[in-house]
Amino acid sequence: MNKLFSVLLLFVLSSGYAQKSIVYYNSDNEVTDAEHSYFYKVGIKEGNIYRDSIVSYYTLSNRIRSQEKYNENGLREGMYREFYENGNLKIAGNYSGGKRSDTFMYWYENGKPYMTLLFPSETREISQWEDINYKIEDYWDSLGNQTVKNGDGFCDGYIDVGYDRERIHEKGNVKSGLRDSIWIGTINNKVVIRETYEKGEFVDGVRFDAEKEITYTDLATMAEYKGGLDAMVKFLNATVKYPKDARKQGIQGVVFTSFIIDVNGLDKVTVVKGVYPSLDDEAVRVIKMMKWKPAKYRGKAVRSRYVFPLKFKLGS
C-alpha cells in the first residue's frame, strides 16, 4: 500500500530566481535519504508545497520516472506522465485542481496497452463516489487480449488509479463504461470483497476479513472529528490560545496544516501555508490534540490526508 507523506527538504540547488529542491523517497513513497531511496523529485518548492513543473528520477538509473505540474495551491494541474524504469510510458493524462481529468491511458511494462479510463471533466459527470469516479473505456489483460472495448465487456485484473488503497485484483461486468452487477475482489487468490453495482452506482458490499464479514453501504467515508462538527468547534474555542507576540503586533490570518489520520491517531502534522511562527506553532499544538475517526474504504479503516485551516482573527 502506498503511504501518504509530508515532504522533507534535503538540500537546495540554485536555479535562476527560483529554488529547486531534491527530495528522496523509498518505494513506498516515504521520504528517506539518498542511500535508501528508490526515486527522487526535483522541483521548485515554497514551504511544503511544490510549484510549477516537477520531474522525478529513479535513483539507480537516473532515468526519468515522472513529469508533472502543480498550481499555486500545490495541487497537480495539467500534464502528467509516468514511466517505467525501462523507459516505457506507464501513465499519461491531465489533472485539474489535483484530480484526474478526462482521458487517462495506462500501459504494461512491456509497452502493451493496459487500460483507458475516462475521468470527470467540465462536460462529464460520472459518479458521486470519489474512488470509482471514472469510466472503464478499454481494458486489456496481460496477454494482450482486449476484454473491455468502448465501455463494454468484462474486467479481470487490477484497476490501479493511484489511490492509497489495497492492491486488489477485481473482476466484474462493465456496461457503458460503468461497473455493473457483482464484482469480486481478491488478494493472493483469496476473496476479500464482494460488491454490487447497478449501472455504475454502488449498492452495497461485503468485506471478508479475518474470518468475519463486514457489510458496508458506503463505498467510502471521510475521516471526521469525534463527536462531529459542533464538538470540534467547542474544542477549538476552548483550546486555541492567541500567541501574545502575534496579538501585540496585530498579526492574524489562516494557518493551513496537513496531517495523516489513521486508526492510531494523527501522524505527520505539518504547516502547509503559515502566517507567523508563533501562530503556526499554536496551530500545530492544537491539531495534535484533536481526536479523529479514520476514513473508511470498503468497510476498512484507512489512512487519509487532511488539510485543515485554522483561522486566527483579532477582535475589534
C-alpha positions in Angstrom: 0.0 0.0 0.0 1.3 3.4 -0.8 1.6 5.6 2.2 0.9 9.3 2.3 3.7 11.6 3.5 4.9 15.1 4.2 7.8 16.3 2.2 11.2 16.8 3.7 13.7 19.3 2.1 17.1 17.7 2.0 19.1 20.3 0.1 18.6 23.2 -2.3 20.0 23.9 -5.7 20.2 27.4 -7.1 18.3 27.9 -10.3 17.9 31.4 -11.5 15.5 33.3 -9.3 13.8 30.2 -8.0 14.9 27.4 -5.6 14.9 23.8 -6.7 14.8 21.1 -4.0 15.8 17.5 -4.3 13.8 15.1 -2.1 14.4 11.3 -1.9 11.7 8.6 -1.5 11.7 4.9 -1.0 9.4 2.5 -2.9 6.5 3.2 -0.5 6.7 6.9 -1.3 8.1 7.7 2.1 10.8 10.3 2.5 14.2 8.8 3.1 17.9 9.5 2.4 19.8 9.1 -0.9 21.3 5.8 0.1 18.0 4.1 0.7 15.9 5.8 -1.9 14.1 4.4 -4.9 13.5 7.7 -6.7 13.9 11.4 -6.1 12.0 14.6 -7.1 13.5 17.8 -8.4 11.5 21.0 -8.5 10.5 24.3 -7.0 9.1 24.4 -3.5 7.7 27.0 -1.2 7.5 25.6 2.3 6.0 22.1 1.9 4.2 22.9 -1.4 5.6 22.0 -4.8 5.2 24.6 -7.5 5.2 24.6 -11.3 7.0 21.7 -13.1 8.3 18.8 -11.1 10.4 15.9 -12.5 11.3 12.7 -10.7 14.0 10.2 -11.5 14.8 6.6 -10.5 17.8 6.7 -8.2 19.8 3.8 -9.5 19.5 4.5 -13.2 18.8 8.3 -13.1 16.1 7.6 -15.7 13.1 9.8 -15.7 10.2 8.5 -13.6 7.6 11.2 -13.9 6.7 14.6 -15.2 4.0 16.7 -13.5 2.9 20.2 -12.9 1.5 21.9 -9.8 -0.6 25.1 -9.4 -0.2 27.9 -6.9 -2.1 25.9 -4.3 0.3 22.9 -4.5 -2.2 20.7 -6.5 -1.4 18.8 -9.6 -2.6 20.8 -12.7 -2.1 20.0 -16.3 0.0 17.3 -17.9 1.1 14.2 -16.0 3.4 11.5 -17.4 4.8 8.4 -15.5 7.4 6.0 -16.9 8.7 2.5 -16.0 12.4 2.3 -15.3 12.9 0.6 -18.6 11.8 3.9 -20.2 8.4 2.8 -21.4 5.4 5.0 -20.7 3.3 3.9 -17.8 0.6 6.6 -17.4 -0.4 9.6 -19.4 -3.2 12.1 -18.7 -4.1 15.5 -17.2 -5.0 16.9 -13.8 -7.4 19.7 -12.9 -7.3 21.0 -9.4 -5.5 18.0 -8.0 -7.8 15.4 -9.6 -7.6 13.3 -12.7 -9.4 14.9 -15.6 -10.8 13.5 -18.9 -8.8 10.7 -20.5 -6.0 8.7 -18.8 -4.1 6.0 -20.6 -2.1 3.2 -19.0 0.4 0.7 -20.3 2.0 -2.5 -19.2 5.8 -2.5 -18.6 6.4 -4.3 -21.9 4.7 -1.3 -23.7 1.4 -3.0 -24.5 -1.8 -1.1 -23.7 -3.3 -1.8 -20.2 -6.4 0.4 -20.0 -8.1 3.6 -20.8 -10.1 5.4 -18.1 -12.4 8.4 -18.5 -12.5 10.8 -15.5 -14.8 13.7 -14.9 -14.3 16.9 -16.8 -16.1 20.1 -17.4 -18.6 18.3 -19.6 -18.7 14.9 -17.9 -20.0 13.8 -14.5 -19.7 10.1 -13.7 -20.3 9.1 -10.1 -20.8 10.5 -6.6 -18.2 8.1 -5.3 -14.7 9.6 -5.4 -13.0 6.2 -5.6 -14.9 4.9 -8.6 -15.4 8.3 -10.3 -14.3 7.1 -13.7 -15.4 5.1 -16.7 -13.6 2.0 -17.9 -13.4 2.7 -21.7 -10.9 -0.1 -22.7 -9.1 -2.9 -20.9 -6.5 -5.4 -22.0 -5.2 -8.4 -20.0 -1.5 -9.1 -19.6 -1.6 -11.3 -22.7 -2.9 -8.5 -24.9 -6.5 -9.6 -25.1 -8.9 -6.7 -25.1 -11.7 -7.7 -22.7 -13.4 -4.3 -22.5 -13.9 -2.3 -25.7 -15.7 1.1 -26.0 -17.0 0.7 -22.4 -18.5 -2.8 -22.7 -17.1 -6.1 -21.6 -15.6 -8.0 -18.6 -12.8 -6.7 -16.5 -10.4 -9.2 -14.8 -7.4 -7.5 -13.3 -6.0 -4.6 -11.3 -7.7 -1.2 -11.9 -5.0 0.8 -10.2 -5.9 4.5 -10.4 -3.3 5.6 -7.8 -5.3 5.7 -4.6 -3.7 4.9 -1.3 -5.6 1.6 -1.0 -5.1 -2.1 -1.1 -4.0 -3.6 -4.4 -7.0 -5.8 -5.1 -7.5 -8.0 -8.2 -11.0 -7.3 -9.4 -13.4 -8.9 -11.8 -16.8 -7.9 -13.0 -19.1 -6.7 -15.8 -18.6 -3.3 -17.5 -21.6 -1.6 -19.2 -21.3 1.8 -20.9 -18.0 2.2 -19.0 -19.5 1.6 -15.6 -19.3 -1.3 -13.1 -22.5 -3.4 -13.2 -23.8 -6.4 -11.3 -21.5 -8.4 -8.9 -17.8 -7.5 -8.6 -15.4 -9.8 -6.8 -12.1 -8.7 -5.4 -9.2 -10.9 -4.3 -5.8 -10.7 -2.7 -3.4 -13.6 -3.3 -6.4 -15.5 -4.8 -8.4 -15.1 -1.6 -11.8 -13.3 -1.8 -11.7 -10.1 0.3 -14.6 -8.1 -1.1 -17.9 -8.7 -2.9 -19.7 -5.6 -4.2 -23.0 -5.0 -6.0 -23.4 -2.2 -8.6 -26.3 -1.1 -10.6 -25.4 0.9 -13.8 -22.3 2.3 -12.1 -24.0 3.1 -8.8 -22.6 1.3 -5.7 -25.4 -0.6 -3.9 -23.6 -2.5 -1.1 -20.6 -4.6 -0.3 -19.2 -7.3 2.0 -15.6 -7.5 3.2 -14.3 -10.9 4.3 -11.7 -10.0 6.9 -10.0 -12.3 9.4 -12.9 -14.9 9.3 -15.6 -12.2 9.8 -17.9 -10.4 7.4 -18.2 -6.6 7.4 -21.2 -5.2 5.5 -20.9 -1.7 4.1 -23.4 0.5 2.3 -21.0 3.4 1.8 -18.1 2.7 -0.5 -16.0 5.3 1.2 -16.5 7.7 4.2 -14.2 10.6 5.0 -12.4 11.0 8.3 -14.3 13.1 10.8 -13.8 14.7 14.2 -15.1 12.5 17.0 -18.4 14.0 18.2 -19.0 15.9 15.0 -18.7 19.5 13.9 -20.3 21.0 17.0 -17.8 19.1 19.2 -14.9 20.3 17.1 -15.9 23.9 17.2 -16.3 23.6 21.0 -12.9 22.1 21.3 -11.2 24.8 19.2 -12.9 27.6 21.1 -11.7 26.1 24.4 -8.2 25.2 23.3 -6.8 27.8 20.9 -4.7 30.4 22.6 -3.8 33.5 20.7 0.0 34.0 21.0 0.9 37.2 22.8 3.6 38.3 20.4 1.3 38.0 17.4 -1.6 39.7 19.2 0.7 42.6 20.2 1.8 43.1 16.6 -1.7 42.8 15.2 -0.9 39.7 13.2 -3.7 37.5 12.0 -4.5 35.1 9.2 -5.2 31.4 8.4 -2.7 28.7 9.1 -3.1 25.7 6.8 -1.9 22.4 8.3 -1.7 19.0 6.8 -1.8 15.7 8.7 -2.5 12.0 8.3 -5.4 10.3 10.1 -5.3 6.6 10.8 -6.5 4.1 13.4 -3.7 5.1 15.7 -4.5 8.8 15.6 -2.7 11.7 13.9 0.7 11.5 12.2 3.0 13.9 10.2 1.4 17.2 11.3 3.0 19.9 9.2 2.3 23.5 8.3 1.5 23.7 4.6 1.0 27.5 4.5 1.9 29.5 7.5 1.3 33.1 8.7 3.7 33.8 11.6 6.0 31.5 13.6 4.0 31.6 16.9 0.7 31.3 15.1 2.0 28.3 13.1 3.3 26.7 16.3 -0.1 27.2 18.0 -1.9 25.7 15.1 0.3 22.5 15.2 -0.1 22.3 19.0 -3.9 22.4 18.8 -4.1 20.0 15.8 -2.0 17.4 17.6 -4.6 17.4 20.5 -7.6 16.7 18.2 -9.3 13.3 18.2 -10.5 11.9 14.8 -12.3 8.9 13.4 -10.4 7.5 10.5 -11.7 7.3 7.0 -13.1 4.0 5.7 -12.9 2.4 2.4 -14.7 -0.8 1.5 -15.5 -1.4 5.2 -11.9 -1.0 6.4 -10.3 1.9 8.2 -7.6 3.5 6.0 -5.1 6.3 6.3 -6.1 9.6 4.8 -4.5 13.0 4.4 -6.4 16.0 5.7 -5.7 19.7 5.1 -7.1 21.8 8.0 -7.3 25.6 8.0 -7.2 27.3 11.4 -8.1 31.0 11.4 -6.6 33.5 13.8 -8.5 36.7 14.0 -8.2 39.6 16.4 -11.4 41.1 17.9 -12.3 44.7 17.1 
